[in-house]
Amino acid sequence: MQNKLHLYTGEGKGKTTAAMGLALRSIGHERRVLIAQFMKNGRSGELLALAQFPGVILFEAKPIEKFTSRMNEEELAEEAIVQTAQANELIDLIAAEKPAITVQDELGMALHHHLVDDETAQRLIDVALVHGECVVTGRYAPDWLIARADYVSRIMPDKHPFETEGLHARRGIEW
């Protein structure tokens, strides 16, 4: 059986949640799961819950302290060095742990902001697919990633309280 690449992209809510749901399904079948988050702080409800299961490996990435839209060119360049170094650490971890599912949450956004280059991202995907399924999330996925993926789900918003009411992300709901 050939391992598959799953991509959840688009501007809608639920890309990470969909990826974590797939991870949970795999955990239910006693498979090892590795979850890495780019550009996040690691405190999402999904991650906190999944960390309690045996066979779950969490890659503790350094969170970004500031929205990329508020970074100047120098800060973006510094962050790219950090994110690329972490991506290379992740490649080694995937090779060592051999998970049945690897979730690379927000890799699409890291690519969009040039915090991880295409070659490094391709190596991340390649090593994950050697051992199992690979799940990538993030809005603005590049064309090469969409073309390469076996499953592509574009999640688009029709209505969201952020837009209609100015409601910000809520603990336990959006994170």
C-alpha positions as CSV (number, residue, x, y, z in Angstrom):
1,M,0.0,0.0,0.0
2,Q,1.4,3.4,-1.0
3,N,1.4,6.1,1.6
4,K,-0.6,9.2,0.8
5,L,-0.2,13.0,1.2
6,H,-3.2,14.8,2.6
7,L,-3.6,18.6,2.3
8,Y,-6.0,20.8,4.2
9,T,-5.8,24.3,2.8
10,G,-8.0,27.4,2.3
11,E,-9.1,30.4,4.4
12,G,-11.8,28.6,6.4
13,K,-11.8,27.4,10.0
14,G,-11.0,23.8,10.7
15,K,-7.9,22.7,8.9
16,T,-5.9,21.9,12.0
17,T,-9.0,20.3,13.6
18,A,-9.5,18.0,10.5
19,A,-5.8,17.0,10.6
20,M,-6.1,16.2,14.4
21,G,-9.2,14.2,13.7
22,L,-7.3,12.0,11.3
23,A,-4.5,11.7,13.9
24,L,-7.1,10.7,16.5
25,R,-8.6,8.1,14.1
26,S,-5.1,6.6,13.6
27,I,-4.4,6.6,17.4
28,G,-7.7,4.6,17.8
29,H,-6.1,1.9,15.6
30,E,-3.0,1.9,17.8
31,R,-0.7,3.7,15.3
32,R,2.1,6.0,16.2
33,V,1.4,9.6,15.3
34,L,3.9,12.5,15.1
35,I,2.5,16.0,15.3
36,A,4.5,19.1,14.5
37,Q,3.2,22.7,14.4
38,F,4.8,25.5,12.6
39,M,4.2,29.1,13.7
40,K,2.0,28.1,16.7
41,N,2.4,28.0,20.5
42,G,1.5,24.4,21.1
43,R,-1.4,25.2,23.5
44,S,-4.3,24.3,21.2
45,G,-7.0,22.1,22.8
46,E,-6.4,19.4,20.2
47,L,-2.7,19.2,21.0
48,L,-3.3,19.2,24.7
49,A,-5.8,16.3,24.4
50,L,-3.8,14.2,21.9
51,A,-0.6,14.5,24.0
52,Q,-2.3,12.3,26.6
53,F,-2.5,9.3,24.3
54,P,0.3,6.7,24.1
55,G,2.1,6.6,20.8
56,V,1.8,10.3,20.2
57,I,5.0,12.2,19.5
58,L,4.8,16.0,19.7
59,F,7.5,18.0,18.1
60,E,7.9,21.1,20.3
61,A,8.7,23.9,17.9
62,K,9.7,27.3,19.1
63,P,6.5,29.5,18.7
64,I,6.6,32.7,16.7
65,E,6.3,35.6,19.1
66,K,4.8,38.0,16.6
67,F,2.4,37.8,13.7
68,T,4.4,37.6,10.4
69,S,2.4,40.5,9.0
70,R,3.9,42.7,11.8
71,M,7.5,41.6,11.2
72,N,10.0,43.6,9.2
73,E,12.3,41.9,6.6
74,E,15.1,41.4,9.2
75,E,12.7,39.7,11.6
76,L,11.3,37.5,8.9
77,A,14.8,36.5,7.8
78,E,15.7,35.6,11.4
79,E,12.5,33.6,11.8
80,A,13.2,31.7,8.6
81,I,16.6,30.6,10.0
82,V,14.8,29.3,13.2
83,Q,11.9,27.6,11.3
84,T,14.3,26.0,8.8
85,A,16.5,24.6,11.6
86,Q,13.4,23.2,13.3
87,A,12.3,21.7,10.0
88,N,15.6,19.9,9.7
89,E,15.3,18.7,13.3
90,L,11.9,17.4,12.4
91,I,13.2,15.5,9.4
92,D,15.6,13.7,11.7
93,L,12.9,13.0,14.2
94,I,10.5,11.5,11.6
95,A,13.3,9.3,10.3
96,A,14.1,8.0,13.8
97,E,10.5,7.6,15.1
98,K,8.9,6.2,11.9
99,P,5.3,7.3,12.6
100,A,2.4,5.9,10.8
101,I,0.9,9.4,10.5
102,T,2.9,12.7,10.5
103,V,0.9,15.9,10.8
104,Q,2.8,19.0,9.7
105,D,0.4,21.7,10.9
106,E,0.7,25.2,9.2
107,L,3.5,24.1,6.9
108,G,1.5,25.8,4.1
109,M,1.7,29.1,6.0
110,A,5.4,28.6,6.7
111,L,5.9,28.2,3.0
112,H,3.8,31.1,2.1
113,H,5.8,33.4,4.4
114,H,9.1,31.9,3.2
115,L,10.0,30.7,6.6
116,V,10.6,27.2,5.2
117,D,11.8,26.8,1.7
118,D,10.3,24.5,-0.9
119,E,13.2,22.1,-0.9
120,T,13.1,21.6,2.9
121,A,9.3,21.1,2.8
122,Q,9.7,18.5,0.1
123,R,12.2,16.7,2.2
124,L,9.9,16.8,5.2
125,I,7.1,15.3,3.1
126,D,9.4,12.7,1.5
127,V,10.7,11.4,4.8
128,A,7.2,11.2,6.3
129,L,5.8,9.3,3.3
130,V,8.6,6.7,3.6
131,H,7.0,5.6,6.9
132,G,3.3,6.5,6.6
133,E,0.7,9.1,5.7
134,C,1.6,12.7,5.7
135,V,-0.9,15.5,6.6
136,V,-0.1,19.1,5.8
137,T,-2.3,22.1,6.8
138,G,-2.2,25.8,6.1
139,R,-3.9,28.4,4.0
140,Y,-2.2,29.5,0.8
141,A,-0.7,26.2,0.0
142,P,1.7,26.6,-3.0
143,D,0.7,25.1,-6.4
144,W,3.4,22.4,-6.2
145,L,2.0,21.1,-2.9
146,I,-1.5,21.0,-4.2
147,A,-0.3,19.1,-7.3
148,R,1.7,16.7,-5.2
149,A,-1.0,15.9,-2.7
150,D,-3.2,12.8,-3.0
151,Y,-6.1,14.4,-1.0
152,V,-6.8,18.1,-1.2
153,S,-9.5,19.7,0.9
154,R,-10.0,23.4,0.5
155,I,-11.8,24.8,3.5
156,M,-13.5,28.0,2.7
157,P,-15.5,30.3,5.1
158,D,-19.1,31.1,4.3
159,K,-19.7,32.9,7.6
160,H,-17.6,33.5,10.7
161,P,-18.3,35.5,13.9
162,F,-14.8,37.1,13.4
163,E,-16.2,38.8,10.3
164,T,-19.8,39.3,11.4
165,E,-19.3,40.3,15.0
166,G,-15.6,41.0,15.4
167,L,-15.3,38.0,17.7
168,H,-11.8,36.9,18.4
169,A,-10.5,33.3,18.8
170,R,-11.9,31.5,21.9
171,R,-10.2,28.9,24.0
172,G,-11.7,25.5,23.5
173,I,-13.5,26.6,20.3
174,E,-10.9,28.1,17.9
175,W,-7.9,26.9,19.8
